[in-house]
Amino acid sequence: MFKCPQIYYGTGSLDRVAGLKGDQVLVVTDKIIKQLGLLQEVEKRLQQKGAQVKVFDEVEPDPKDSTAAKCAELAAEFKPDLIIGLGGGSSMDVAKAAFFQYKRPDVKLCDMSALETYGLKSKASLVEIPTTSGTGSEASVGCVITDSESGRKLSLACFELVPDVAILDPSLAFKMPPKLRATTGLDVLVHAVEAYIANLHNYFADTVAIKAIQTVFQYLEKSVKTGDEEAMERMHYAATLAGIAMTNSGLGIAHGIGHSVGALLHVPHGAAVGFVLPYAIEFCADTSKERYLEILKALGVSGATTDNATKKLSDMARDLMVRIQITPTLKGIGVSEDKFRKAIPELTEFSENDVTSITSPRNATTQDFKKIFEYMLKNKPIDF
């Protein structure tokens, strides 16, 4: 099975909103999207088709389960037959979580299982419209919600959370500032690389993962530094390709650790996973060096062999971060060594229990995670 939403793409594809099926529409977004006028553009198109529209615009960065529950309560009251997530990953993830709880209020979000069928699409359909270019939530099987009590990021997955439709209008993402283009672009790279080496990788997912990786190395720096619209458009599509890849292959410890670093040390998600990626590449060297070589060949890197593929790829990832002005060190992502050292016990616990670590090609033990964190403190490449 290969899961993928129906995709509308290209400048002007937002007009497809007017043709979506649904008479009662709940739009899930945040205050910034409203201030930018993007919410109003969606509402206008929904009104053209005569739909009744209700807006939930209380999504915050790193959204909490309580926010998703509040959105689900509004859905239960309004009874939509279409739910639209409009915004970055946070808005799209809250739309997914509320979509789940709207149909299945009897199941806690933390108990969601990728192995279960919940009948979610019988009550409403789900459409995602990304305004950033990174999370891939518009095409993915899951969502990330923060547990209010523990502060831990919950990586939730259910194949019924793959949206029915994704609308990729790159002009919506042109408003992103350079720093956001940089961090979200790193997220694309990490999704694609981890999907390509994940232990559930397959021919179909490999194809879109490789294309996403090629796009990042060709267009991300230009997108960040010049704001070139073609580069930004390509990155917008690459985010969705990487989302498709990770849905059908899985991820790895770069996301397991990245989620933990983001939750505990308040680092933007893209910067967190981008920082971790070279360490994850090095940690999985023995299981994945042939896959790394395939990536390097697809990028046209000369002189690559299985013996040097790990170092070449991890060096390329670090170099890309430098070129988009995100230094690949703890200090570079805004974390003090002392604060990081004190957080290691919790970072270890959170990383080990993150569902994305399950599909890592090399299993990381408790001691492995602790050792990886020590290497990060020393800014030392993984050699074990």
N, C-alpha and C positions, 0 to 999 in steps of 0.2 A: 504494500500500500504506500502510495506517495501522496501526501496531503499538501494541498495548495489552494488558496482562495481564487476566486475569479478576480482578475486584475484589470483595472482601467488605468492607463498611464498616458502621460504627455501633458504639456501645457494646455489648460482648458478642460482637462478631464474632470475637474470639480463639477462641471455641468451635469455629469452623470448622476449626481445626487437627485436631480429632478425626476429621474427615471427609476429610482429605487422603489421596490415594493414595500408598502407600509403606510398605514393611515394614522397611527399613533406613534410618534417618534420621540425617543429620549436621546438627547445629545449630551455626551459626557465630555467635559473640557475643563479648562482652568481660567483664571481671571486674566492672565496675560493674552491668551488667545482671543478673549473677548475684547481686550483693549486694542489689540492689533486689527480688529475688524473682521477677523477670519470667521468667527462664530456667526456674525451677521450674514456673511456670504453664504454659509450653509443654510441658515434659516430662510433666507430669501428663496433659495432653490427648493426647499421643502414646501414653502408656502405656495410656490408656483404649481405644485401638484396637489394642493388642497389639504395637506397633512396637518394634523394638530401636533404642535411641538412643545415639549417641555425640556428645559435646560438644567443640567446639574453642572455648576461651574466652580465647585469647591475642591477640586483636585490639587494636592500640594506635591512638591518634589518628594521622592521616596514615599509614596502614599501609604497610609496605614490601613489596616483591616477595618478600623472604625469608619474611615472615609468610604470604603467600598460598601460597608453595611448601610451607611446613611443613603448612599446612592441606590442601593437595592430596595430600601424602604420607599424611596420616591417612585421607583419602578413598580413596586407592588401596589402603590396607590394609583398611579397613572395608567398602568396596564399597557405598556407599549407593545407593538408587534414588530418594532424595529429599534435597535439600540445602535447608536453611532458613537464611536470613540474618535474625538477630534483633538489632535495635539501631539505632544511628544510621547515617549514611552509611558510616562505616569498616567496620562489621561487614557491612553489605549488600554493599559493594564487595569485601571479601575473599571473601565467599561466591560472588560472581560470578567472581572471578579463579580461585578454587579449582575452581569448577564447570567453568571453561574448561580448566584444566590437568588435571583429573581425566580428561576425555575426550581431550584433545589434549596429552599431555606432550611430544610431538614439536615443538610450536610454542611459541616464546618469547612471553611476554606482550607484549613490546615490538613483536613482529611481527604482532600481531593486526590484522586488516583488516576494516573494515565492509563491504567488497565481497566477502568470501569467505564460503563456507558450510562449517561445520566438523562438522555432525552432532551438536551438543552434546546435544540432547534425547533421543538414542537410548539414553543410558546412565543418565540420571537426570533428574528434573524439578527446577525451581527455584522456591522460594517465598520472598518477602521480607515481613518483618513490621517496619515502622518503629516506633521508639519516640521519634523526634524528628520535627519537622515542617519539613523544609527541603530535603534533598538530592534527593528525587524518585527515588532509585535504585531504589525498589520498582516503578517504572514505566518506567525509562529503558533506553536501548540500551547504556549504557556503565558504566564504573567508573573511579575514579581511584586509582592505586597509585603509591607513591613508589619511584623507582629507588634502590637501596641505595648504589650507587657514586657517582652524580652528585648525589643529593639532589633531582633533578628530579621533579616530579609528572607521571606518564604518564597522559594522558587516553585511555583505551582504549575502543574501540567495536566492537560486533558485534551484529547484529540478533537473534542467538540468545541474547543475554544479557538480553533483555526477559523478565522472569520469567513463568512460567506463571500464577502466582497472586500477588496482593498482598492482604494482610489489614490493613485500616486500622481498628484499634480505638483511637479517640482517647483512651480512658482510660489507655493506655500512655504517652502523651505528656504527661499531666497532671503527671507528676513532674519535668518539665523546670524548672530555675530560670529566673527572668526574663531573665537575660543570654543564656542559650541560646535562649530563645524569640525574643529580639531578633535574634540573629545568624542563626539558621536561617530566620526569617521574611524577612530580607533576601535570603537565597539564593533563596527562592521568587520574590520580585519580580524578581531579576536573571534567573533562568531564564525567566520568563514574558515579560519585556520583550524580552530578546534573541531568544527564539524567535519573537516576533511580528514582529520586523524582519529576522530572518535571511534569507539569500538563497534558502533552501528553504522559506520559509513557505507555507502552503496553507490552504484554507478550513477544514478539519477541525481542524488544529492551532491556527489563529487563534481558534477558538471557545473552546477550553479555556484558551488563554493569556490571553484577555481576562477570563474568569471568575476566573482566578487573580489577575490584577492587581487587579480590583475587590475581591476578598476581602482582599488584603493591605492596601489602603488603608482598607477598612472595619473590619477586625478586628485587625490586627497590634498597633497601639498599645494597644488594650483588652486584648488577650491578655497583653502584656508588663506593663502597669501594674496590672491588677486580677486577673489569673489567672482571668478569667471563663471558665467551661467551654464555653459556646457559642462564644465567640471562639476558644478553643484548638481546638475540634473543627473549626471552619471552616478554620482555618489548616492543620490536619492534612490535610484533603482538598485544600486549595489546593496543598500541596506535591506531591501526586500529579498533580493537573491540570497543574501546571507541568512535572513530569517527563515526562508524556505529550507535552506541547507541544514540549519540547526534543528528544525522541526523533524526532519527526516533522518538525522544522524545522531543528534545529541551534542553535548558540549564537553567540558572538562574542567580541570582544576583552576585554570585561569579565571573562570567564572565562579567556581566555588570559593576561591580565595578573594576574588574581586568583589563579590557580593558582601563578604565579611568585612573587608577593608572599607567598603563604602558605608556599611551600616554602622560600624563601630567607630570609625575615624572620620566620617563625614567627607569622603572624597567623592567627587562626581563619578558616576559609574564608568563612563568611557575612559577616564584617566586611570581609574583603579584597575580595570581589566587590562588596559594597555600596558601599564607598569608591570603587571604580573606575567603577561604573555611570554616574554623571553625566558623567564624562569620555568614556565610550564613547558615551553619547547625543549629546554635543556633537560628537564626532569623526565620527559617522555622520549629521550633520545634512543634508547635501546629498542623501544617498541615501534618507533615511528620514523626513523631516519630515511627509510626508503620513500615514505610518503613526503617527507620534507624535500627529498631530491626531486620528486615529481612536481612539487610546487615551484621549486627553483627553476626547473626546466620550463615550466609554463610562463615564468617571468623572464625567461631568456638570459638567465645568469650563467655566465661561462665558467668553466673550471670546477663545476660542482660535482662532488662525488658523495657516496654514502658516508665516507669518513669525515668530510668537512661540512656536510649539509646542515647539521644541527647548528654549528657555530655561524655559518653564513646566514641562515634564516633568523636566528636570534639577534645577530648583529644588525641585520636589515630592519628588524622591528624596532630596535633601540634607536637606530639612525633616523628612521622615519619620525619617531617621537621628537627627536632633537630638531628636525627640519620643520616641524609644525609647532615648535616652541613649547614643548612639554618635556622637561628634563626627566629621563627615566630613572629617577632616584626617589627615595622617600621624601627628601627635602623638595624635590622638583614637583611632587604632587601635594605638597603642603602638610607633611606629617613629620613631627619631630621624632628623633630616634628614641628618646625617653618614653614618649607616649606610645610608640609602636611596641617597644619592649614590654611595657606593662600590659599591653593588650594581647600579647601572644597566647596566653591560655584561652581567652575567649575567641580569638581569631581561629585557633586550632579547632575548638569545639564547633563553631559555626561552619567553618570550611568543610570539616569532616562530615557534617550532617546535611550539607547542601546537595540537593538532588542532582545538580549538574556534574558533581564529581563522580557520579556513578558510571557515566559513560566515558570517563578518561581511559585511554588505552593502557595506561599504567596505574594500577591501584596505589593510592597514597595512604599510608598508615598514619596513626597519630604521631608517631615519631618522625615520619617523613615531613608532615606539615610543620612541626616544630623546627625541624632542621632547615626547611625552606625559608622560614621566617628569619632564622639566624643568618642565612646567606643574604637575605634581603638587607638586613641591618649592616652587613659588611660590604654591600654592593658587589657581591662575588658571584660569578656564574656557577650554576649547579653542576657538580661533578660527581654525584653519587647516584 
